[in-house]
Amino acid sequence: MINGQNNCSSDNKCGRYGYCYMVKDEMLCECKFWWEGELCNQQSNSGKQVIILGCLTGTLVFIFFILKIIRTIHKKRKEPKANKKKEVLQDPKLINLAIEHVKKSTPVSSCLITILMIIVAIGTLVAKWSIIKEIHNEIINKYKNKNKEAIYFNRKSFCDILDIEQFNVVTFPVACLFIIICIVMIKRSSFMRNKCHGYGAPPIPVDFLSHVDRKFAAIVFAIISDELLGIVQEIGGSSGPKEGVLVTFLLRIFQVLIMGVRFYPILSSVYINSIISLVCGIIYAWLDYSFTIITQGMCYPTYYPTYDDYLENSTDISEKLDYYGTGSALIAIELCSDIPRYLCLAYISVKLPVMLIEKIYNQRKKNLTEENKMLLSLSREENFLLSVSHPDSAEMLYVRNLLRSADQRPSSQTLFARLIPKFIYEWRDDFQFSSRILCLYSSIFFLLFFITVQACVEVVPTLNTVQQALQITVDEIINLINSIIDTFSNNDDNEDKVPLSFPLPNLVKTYLCAVAMTVTLIIIQLIVFLVNIRRNLLQVYRGDDSEIPRRQRAKYISYATGNFHFAGYFIGFFIWGFIIIALFSTIVCASIGAFITYGSVKALEKVLKFIVPSILLITFKLFLNKLLAQYVFLQHYGDVLAVNNRRFYMIFIYFNFFLDAFLGFISAILRFVKSIIGAILYMCRLDYSALGRKLESFDNGFNAYCGFIHTECTHRHPVMLVFLSHLFNQIKKQQYTMAHIDLDDFTLEEKSVIELKKSSKYIRKWRLAVFLIRNPAIVFFRKTFLKQLCIEDLHAINDVDNDNQHNTQRGAAFYTRQMAAQRPSFVTEIDPTQIIILRF
């Protein structure tokens, strides 16, 4: 057999289109694809047919697109000239727009924060480099030792004191103390307001339904994602001998709660935005920053094993040192991977003092207007609600554009809107994402960065040693497939055939290409998902249920629980999507690499030999149907859905009825393959359900997405916020004016007028009574009246505009019954649509 292999290698008569192999000292050829003959130098009939089908399909596709281009040019030429003439508006140049945008978006405080953040981050990286350098030298000395000493570094003694089972005994008590301080200084809004003068309420870390401090919260959540990744990796590890799986999992949950408590004071101090809270936040942020540098540098370096790691045999530094060398490459990799983390930590430590200085300056600022004085006395929620009615707010711009079409809506004047093409993404000034979306996406992109770095740094050094073992595994799988084929094959010449084989290319290049392909696909899916969130929210705002199912009262609890799970499901789907897409990309890149390296791979040739004719046949039939439909069977070349040439249309449908049965069998296989590929590529998308439109309610991820969309629409509808902002603005102005009037500064006549204004609440009550007498239908929607109704009548009123016909009839009957119960002199005309208008 060895001599036979040598004869094939020295005197291969099969050429480039055949496989040479020896059987009983006789050299035979097995032809590739659609070649035949003893020396594989003749094209088979199947090969000629495939070439003809490919040429016909290419010609048909070429004709289709040429006709489409000609049709498009013809339409443009037939357009009236009046439509082509457009008014030339003075559009600012990109340079002027860039300068103006930079001036608006980069005030002095932002420039100062950026400079200080970079300085602090660089100082932190230099400090960590000096710490890591000592550990690196200790590891290198042990690695170069001829006695093969165990490679690990000895942690400092204070690491075990400061961090007991990754529980920081210093920062955690300080965090709890600052949380208690925040609780003491915050007033309750509804629960037991008379107790303790109203003080004593847990602070809100982040208002996920507003735009308050979105960037700061997003940066904090990015840091949290890094901490979460380490906890998730520990879940996959083996539990100790005394700990079961459930106890280990509960301990990880406890670590997540401790992690939340760690960042709770920082977020709460910014949300409260008082001098005391900001001072506490600064002290805690600097303390936590310092201990983060110490613990991550001296106690838990990323790529250097400790003694515990050596005992668990979970980290092997030898492979990394063999691959990256004993120089400073490993230190550089760790410091580069820490740049995003320390930039975020530096931003927090710099932003808090700047916010404190701005707060003190605004409170001590003199010559303030009455409006600014009123704003200083309000809380963060009240300030946000008042800012909604500002002319430049996103909600106000949305209300202005309600009755405008997409062409009439003014384009955005920001720099990013000009740089990004509209066919990719249209920037809109009348929409802003909530804090929850920004926090979620900052966490996702940080997770993507850290997972990619670890996937490259940890796996690449092991690929050279794994390639041989992996090739043996692939050969065993191929041999198993060969045996299955031989078992079910009726051909007696199986012994004369070359077995299937799949030689692996260079795994390092293949793996890096697969990682790059995975990251690219994930980023595209995340960006498309972000665009779809905006589109679905705008659709739900205007009552469009074409993509998101219509809201129903019976599913309110499901929407609430789905909104709870939205962020967690998104992160979980993202992690699994990354893993599955990485496996899929590795297979694709390995197949392409094998073709490039070896020229041909028999296992892939067998697959392509089955797939290519099917794809060509389906493509040919698809474009033939398109050509016939547009240019033969539809009127006005497909612009009108009306049948033309009715007689030939019926004849074609008759024969096509049976013809497509054969294509349907092939299409069913392609449908299965497409569904698998689609489920893999869209795994990290919650707005897409792999189960299909009719079964999407069984998808927990899609249900969570629907709950998030409906909850956002209920609490962040722009029309509702603008209306409430106008009302709240007028109320606060009147309250502030009446509370800051000094009667000693006015004459007797002016005092009488002011006293009359102070008693205006009685006048408002009389006006309300007259208004209700003239409009009795509004009485049924006042809070006092609704409290007297039973639950069935409340549901009936609530379901007047619902899609349930029974509830709609019940609500209308209830409304008519209550109208008839009123005094006839007060009810002149009842508009049937009035109840819907009042509910809106």
N, C-alpha and C positions, 0 to 999 in steps of 0.2 A: 504493500500500500504506500509505503514511503517512496519506493521507486516510481510508482504511478504518479504521485504528487510531483516528483521531480520532473518526470516527462511532461506533465502539463505546464509546469512552470518554465521549462526550457523550450518546449516545442508546442505552443498552444495554437491549434489550428481552428479553434472555435471563433476567434475574432472577438470584437467588442460586443457582439450581440448574443453571446452564448457562454455557458458555464462549462468548463472542462473538468472531467473526472474520469478515473480509471476503474474499469470493471474487468477482472481477470486478465490483466495486462493488455487490455484493449481501451484505447482512448475514445470516449464518447462525449457528445455535446448535448447540453440541454439549453434550448433557446430562451431568450428573454422576451418578455412582452408578447408581441405578435410577429415573431420571426420563426422560420422553419427551415428545414433542410438538414443534411448531415453536418454541415459546417455553419449553420445558422446565417446563411447569406441570402436567403430569400424571404420576401414579405409574404406572410400568410394571408388567406382570404379574409380572416377576421381583422387583420391589421389594415388591409386595404379598405375594408368597410368602415373601420373606425376613422381612418384618414378622410374618407369621403364624407362621413357624417360630420366630422369636425369642420371640414371646409364649408359644407352646407350651413352648419350652425353659425360659423363666423360670418358668412355672407349674409345670412338672414339678420343677424344682430347688426351688421354694418348698415344694411338697408333700412332697418327700423330706426336707428339713431340718425341716419342721414335724412330720412323723411321727417323725423321729429324736429331736426334743426331747420329744415326748409319750412316746415309748418310754423315754427316760432318766428322766423324772419318774416314770413308772409303776414302773420298776425300783427306784428309791429308796424309793418308798412301800411296796413289797412286802418290803423288807429287814426282818429281825427287829429288834425294838427293842433286843435285847441287844447287837447290833453297833454301834448308835448310841451306847450309853452307854460312855463312855470315862473312865478315871480322870483327874481333873484334877490335873496335876502342877504344882508350883511352878516356873513358868517365869520367869526373871529378866526384868525390863523392859529395853527397848532402851537406855535411858539408863544404867542401872546396868551393863549389859553393855558399853556403849561406854566407860565410865569404867574398868572393869576391864581391858578389852582395851588401852586406851591405856597404862595403868600397866604391863602386862606387856610390851607391844611397844615402848615408848619409855623405855628406861632413860636414866640421866644421860649415858652415853657417846654414845648415839644422838642425843640432843638437842644435845649439844656438837658432834658431827660435822656435823649438819644446819646449825647456826648458822655454824660455821666454813666449811663448804662454800659456803654462800650468800655469805658475806663475800668469800671468795677469788674466787668466780666473778664477783661484781659488780666487784671490783677489776680482774680480768682484762679484762672487757668495757670498763671505762673506759679501761684502758691501750690496748686495741686501737682504741677510738674515737679517741683522740688520735693514734694512728699512721695510721689510715685517713683522718682528716680532712685531713692534709697531702697525701696522695695524691689525695684527692677534689678539693681545691682546685687542684692541678696539672692534673688532667684537665679541670676546668671552665674553667680559663683557656684551655686549648688548644681546648676546644669552642666557646668564645665568640669565638675569634680569627677575624677576618674573612678571613684568608688561607687558611682551612681547613687549618690545620696538622694533621699526623698526630697522632692522639689515642692516646697511651700514656704511661706514667710510667717514669721511669728508676729501676731498682732500685739499692739500695745496693751498694757494691763488695764488702762482706763476704758478700753473699748467694751470689755465685759461689764464694767460698772455702769457706763453711760447707756449701754444698749443691751438689755436683758431680753433674749429671744426677739430681737428687733423691736423692742418696746423702749422708746427713749424716756428715761426716767427724769430728764431735765426739761425738755420742751413740752412734754405732755402735761405735767402739773401747771406750768405757766399758761398753756393754752386753756386749761380748765379755769384758771383764775381769771383770765381775761374774758372768757365767756360769761362767768358769773358777774363780772363788772358790767358787761353789756346788758345782761338780764336786769340788773338793778336799775340801770339808768334809762330803760325803755318803758314807756307807758303802754298799758293794755288798751286795745281799741274796743273790745266788746265784752270780754269775759271778766266778771267780778271787778268792775271799774271802780267801785267804792272801797275796795280793800287796799290798804297800804298806799292810799292816795293815787291809785291807778298804776303804780310802778311795779315792775316785775314781769317781764314778758320775754320769751326767747327771741333773739334777733334773727332777722331774715338774712341768710348769707348772700343769695342772689335772687333777684326778681326775674324769673325766666320768661315772663310775659311782657317785658318792657325793654327799653333801650338804655337803661341806666347802667353806666360803667360796663358796657359790653366788652370792650377791649381788655380791661383789667381782669374781668371774670374769665375771659377766654384764655388769657395767659396763665392764670392760676390752674385752670382745668387742664391745660397742656402739661403742666408739671405733674398734676395728679395722674395723668395717663402714664407717665413714666413710672411712677410708683406702682400703679395698677399692673403694669406689665410684669414687674418683678414678682408680684403676688401670684399672678396667673401662672408664671413659670414654676413657682414653688408648688402649685396644686398638682402639676403633672409629676412631681417627684414622688419617690416612694415614702411611705409613712414609716415612722420609727417602730421598733419592736413592741413598744408599750402603747402605741397610738394606732387606733384603727383608722379606716378611711373616713368615716363620718366625723370623728373627732378632729382629724387633720383638716377636713373641709370647714368645720365650724371655726377652727383657729384662723383659717384664712379669711373667713367672713369677719371675725373679730379684728384682724389686721386692717381690713377695708374700713371698718368703723373708726379705728384709731387714726387711720390716714385721713378720714373726713374731719375728725376732731382737730387734727394738726393744722389744716388750712381753714377751719371754720372762723377763728378770730380775725384772720387777714381779710376775708371776704366781708365779715360782719362789720368790721371797723370802717371799711370803705362805703358800705351801704348806709350805715348810720350817719357817717360824714359829720361828726362833731369833733371838737378839739380833743376831748378826752378819749374818744374811740380811736382817733387817728394817732394820738400819742401811744396808746396801748398797742395799736397795730404796728407802729414803727419799731417799738422795743421788741415785740415778739418776732417780727419779720427779720430783723438783724440777728436776733438770737438764733432763730431757726436757720438762717443762712450760714452763720458761723459753724453751727454743729453739722450742717449738711456737708460743708467742706471737710471737716475733720473726719466724720464717719465714712464718707465715700472715699476719701483719700487714704486714711490710715487703717480703717477697719474693714471696708468692703470695696476694694478696687474691683473693676469689672473683669479683667482678664488674668488676675494673679490669684492662685488658690491659697486659701488659708489652711490651717491644720485640720479643721473640720471637713473642708472640701477634700483634703487628701485621704481622710479616713473613709469618707463616703465614696471616694473614687469617682466623683462626678465631674471633675475637671482635670484635664491632662494638658499641662503647659508645654510638654515636650514637643508635641506636634506643631503647636503655634511657633515655638522658637525655631524648629527645623525649617518651617516655611518662611517666616518673616525675618529670621536671623536674630542675632543677639545684640543688634544695635538698638536705636531708639525708635524703630518702626512701630513696635507695639505701644509704646508710650504715646506716639503721635496719633495712632488710631484711637486710643482711649480719649485723648484730649479733644480730638476733632468730633468724636461722637458726643462729647459733653458740651460742645459750644451752644446748641439750642437750649439745653437745660440751664446753663449758667447765664445766658442772656435773659431768659425769663425771670430767674431769681434776681438778677441785677435790676431788671425793670421794676420788680415789686419793691425792692429795697430803696430805689430812687424815687419811684412814683409817690409813695406814701409821704415822704417829707415834703415833696412839692405840693401835694394836696393840702397838707397841714399849713404850709406857708400861705397858699392861696386862701384857705379858710380864714386864717387870722387876718390877712390883709383885707378881705371883703367885709369882715365884721367891724374892723376899725377904720374902714374907709369913710371919709366924710363927704358931704354934699351928694348923698345918694338921693335918687328920685324916690317918690312914694311907691312906685311899682317895685323897684329893687328892694326897698325896705320890706315890702310885703313878701317878696320872694324869699328873703332871708329868714323870715319867721315860719316858713312852711317846711314840711317834711319832703323827703325825696320823692315819694309817690305823688304828692300834691304838685310839686314842681314839674314832674314829668307830665302830669295830666294838663297842666297849664301850657306847657310847651307844645302840645298837640295842636292847639289853635293858632300857633305862629304861622305866618304866611308861607314860610319856607320849609315847614315840616313835611315829612313824607305823607302823613295822613291828610293834611290840607291839600297837598298837590293831587292826591288820589281823588279827593272829592271834586276838585276843579276839573279833573279829566274824566269824570263819570260820563258826561254826555258828549265826549269827543271820541272820534274813531281813532284807530291806530295811526292813520296818516296825519290827522290833525293834532295829535298829541305832541307837544314840544319835546324835542330831543334833549338828552342830558347834556349839560355844559361842563361836566367834569372831564378831567384829562383821561381817565381810564375808559370812559365811554368812547372817546375818539380813537384810542389806541386799539381797542378790541373790535374786530369786524362784527357787524350786526347779525350776519348769518351764523356766527358762532355763539354770541351772547349779546343781547341788547340790554345795556345798562339803563335802569329806570330810576329816576329820582323820587317817584311816588311810592316806593316800596323799600322797606328795610327788614332784614331778618331779625328775629328776636334774639335775646341773649342766649337762649338755649341752643339755637342752631350754631351760633358762633362758638360757644363752649364745646359743643359736640364735635364740630369740624376741626377745631384746634386740637382736641384730644385725638381724633382719628389720624390727622396728618402727623402728629408727634409719634403715635403708635406705628404708623407706616415707616417713619424714619428709623426708629429704634429697631423694629423688626427687620428691616432691610439691612441695617448695619450688622446686626447679630447674625442674620442669615448668611452674609458674606464672610464676616470675620471668623465665625465659629465653624462653618462647614467647609469652606474652600481648602484649608490645610489638610483635611482628611480625605479629599477626593482622590488624590494620587494613590493612596493606599487602598481605597475602597474600589477603585476601578476594576481591578482584577477579580475581586470577589463578586462584584456586581455583574461582570461579564459572565462568570460561571453561572450565576443565578438566571440571567437572561437566556443562556444556552439551555439550561434545564427546562425553562418555560417553553422555549422553541421546540425542544425535543418532545415535550409532552404534547404540543400541538401537532407535531409530525406523527406521533403515534396515534393520535385521535383521527387524523386525516387518513392514515393507512388502515385504521380499523374500519372506518365507514366507507372507504373507497373500494370500488369493484374492479379497479384497473389492476391487471396482473403485472404490469411493468413498474410497480412501485420501487422495486429493488434497483432499477436502473435510473432513478431520479435523484437529483441532488437534494439533500434535506434543506429545509428552510434555515436561514441564519440571519442574525441581526448583530453585526459587529458595532460596538459602541465607539463613538468618536472620543476626542479629548473631553473629559468630563468637566474640567475647569472652565474652558471656554463655553461649553454647552450650558453649564450651570449659571454662569454670569449672564449669558444672553437670556436664559429663562427668567432670572431675577429681574433683569431690565424690562423684559416683556411683561412680566407680572405687575411690576410697579406702574408701567405705562397704562396697562388696562385698568388697574385699580383707580388711578388718578382720573382717567377719563370717566369711569363709572361714577366716581364721587362728584365730579363736576356736573355731569348730566343729572345726577340725583338732586344736586343743589338747585339746578335750574328747574327741575320738575317740582320741587317743593314750592318755589315761587309761583309757577304756573298753576298748580293745584290750589294754592291758597287764593289766588286771584279768581279762579273759577268758582270756588266755594263762596267767596265774597259776593259774587253776582248771581249765585244760585244755580250754577251750571254743575250738573251731576253726571257729565259724560264720562269722567274718569274715576272720580271718588263717589261711592254710593251715597245716595241721599240720606241725610240725617233722619233718624227715627227715634222716637221717644223710648221705645222698648229696648233700645241698645245704648242708652245713656251710660249705664254702668259699664258696659263693654268698652265704650269710648274712654271712660275715665281710667279703667285698668290698662287699656292699650296705651293711653298717654303716659301712664306710669312706666311701662315697659319700653317705650320708644327708644330712649338713649341706650339702655342696656342691650336690647335686641340689635340695634344698629352696630354696636361695638362687637357683639358676638358674631353677627353675620359677617362683619368685615374680617374678623380673624379667620373664620372658616373659609370665607371667600378667597383670602390671600393664600391659604394652604392649598385649596383645591385648584385655583388658577395656577399656582406655582407648579403643581404636579402636571397639570395639562400643558403648561408652557414648556416644562422639561421634556415631555414626550415629543412635542412638536419640534423643539429645537434639536433634540437628539436625532429625530428622523431627518431633518434638513442637514444637520451636521454629518450624518452618516452618508447621505447622498453626495455631499460636497467632498468628503474625505475619500470615500471608497468608489465613488462613481455609480454604484448600483448596490442595492440591498434586496435580497430575494424575498424576504418577508414583506417588505413594503411594495415590491413589485406585484405580489399576489393580490394585495389589497387594492392597489391602483388599477390592476387589470380588471377587477370587478366593478370598481366605482366609476372609472372614466367613461365607459360606454353608457352607463345609466345616466350620468350627469349630462352628457352630450345629447342623449335622446330627450330627456326632460327639458333641457334648455331649448332645443330645436322646436319641440311642441309648444313650449310656452311663448316664444316669440312669434311663431306662426299664428297662434291664437290672438296675440296682441295685434299683429298686422291685419288679420281678417276682421277683428272686432272694430278697430279704429277706421279702417279705410274701405271696408266692404259692408259690414252689418250694422253700423251706427250712422245716424244722420249727422251732418256737419262735422265729419271726421272726429266723432267722439265728444263734441262739445254738448250734445244733447243726448240724453238717455232714451232714445227712441229707435226702434228697429227699422233698418232700411234693407231692401232686397229680401222681403219676407219669405218668398218661395225658397230661395237658396239657403236662407237662414234655417228654415225648418228641415231641409234636406241635410244640412251640415250637422244640426243637432241630432238628427236620427242616427247617422253613422258614428258621430262622435260619442254617442251614448254607450256604444259597445267598445269603441276604440280606447277610451280612457280607462277601461277596466284593467288593461295590462299596465298602463302607466300608473294607475292607482296603487298597484302592488309595490312598484318601485318607490313611489312617493310616500307610501306608508313607512318604508324603511328609512327614507331620508327624514321623514317627520320625527321618527324616534331619535335619529342621530342629532337632528337640529334641537330637539327638546333637551337632550343631554348637554349639548354645547351651550345652549341658551341658559340652562340652569346653572352651569359652571360659571359663565361670564357674568350673570346677573345675580350671583349669590349675595353680594354685598348691597343689593338694592332692595329696600323695603317697599318702594312704590311699584315694583314689578312682582307679580305672583307667578311662580312657575307652574301653578296648578291650573291656570287659565281663568278667564273672566267668570265663568259660571261656578267655579269651585274656589274662588279666591277667599271666600269667607272662612275656609278651613285653614288658611295660612295665618299663623299667629303674627308673623312679621308684618304682613299687609294689614291685619286688624290693628296692630299697634300704630301703624302709619296713619290709618283712617282716624283713630282716636286722637292722635296728635293734631291732624289737620282740623278736625271739628272743634277741638278745644281751643286751638289758636284762633279759629274764626269766631268763636263765641266771645272770647275775651279781648281780641285785638282787631275787631272789625273797624276799618278807618272811619266809616260814616258814624258809627256809634261813638267812637272816641272823640271825634271833632264836635259832635253835638254835646256830649258831656263836658268837654273842655270849655265850650262857650258858656254853658250854664254855670260851671264851677268858677270860671273867671269872674262872671258878674257877681256871684254870691260872695266870693272872697274880697272883691273890691269894696262891696257895700259893708261887709263885716269889718274890714280894716279901717274904712273911713269913719264908721260910727264908733269904733273902739278908740280912735286916736283924736277925737274932737274935744277940745278944751272949751267949756262954756264960758269961762271968765274972759275970754278974748273976744266975745261977741256982744252986740247990743241986745236990748230986750226983744226987739222984733226978730232979730236973727235967732235968738234963743228959742222963741216960740216956733219958728220954722223948723229948727233942729229937733225940738221936742216932738213936733208933728211927724218928722221923718222917723224918729225912733219908735214911734207908735205905728209905723207903717205895716207891721205884721198883722195888726187887726184889720187894716184896710185890705191887705192881701187876702185875708180869710173871707171878707165880705165879697171881694171880687171872685174868689174861688167858688163861693156859694152861688153867685149869679151865673158864673160860667157853667157850673154843673146843672143848674136849672135849665139853661138854654141848650145844653148838650147832655142829655141824660144818659146817652150810651156810654160815656166815659166813666160813669159811676161804677159800672160793672167791672172795670179794670183797675180800680183803686185798691190799695192794699187792705184797707179796713173792710171793704166789701168781700174781697177774696178770702179773708180769714174766716168768714161766716159760712163758706160753702163746704160741701163734702168733697171727698177726693174724686168721685166720679164726675162731678160737675167741673172741677178744676181740669181734669183730663179732657173733658169735652171742649172746654174753651181753648185749651192748649193745642188741640188737634184740629182746629178749624181749618188751618192751612196745611194739614198733613195729607198724605196720600191715602189714608185709610178712609174709605167712603162711609163706613158706619159711624166712625168718630166725627167725620165732617157733618153728616146729617144730624148727629146728636148735638154738636156744638151750635149748628144753625138753629135747631129747634130750641135749645136753651136760650140763645140770644133773642129769638122771636118771642118766647114766653116771657122773658124779663121785660122786653119792650112793651108787651101788651099789658103788663102789670102796672105800668106807669100811668100818670094822669094824662088823659087825652089832650088837654090843652097845652101840655109841654112838648108833646111829640107831634110834629107836623109831617115830616118826611123822614124815612129811614132809608139810607143808601145801603144796598146789599153789600157793597165793597167797603163800607166804612169800618167794619170789624177788622178786616185785614189791614187797612191803613193804620188803625189804632194800635194793632199788635206790632206793626213795624215801628 
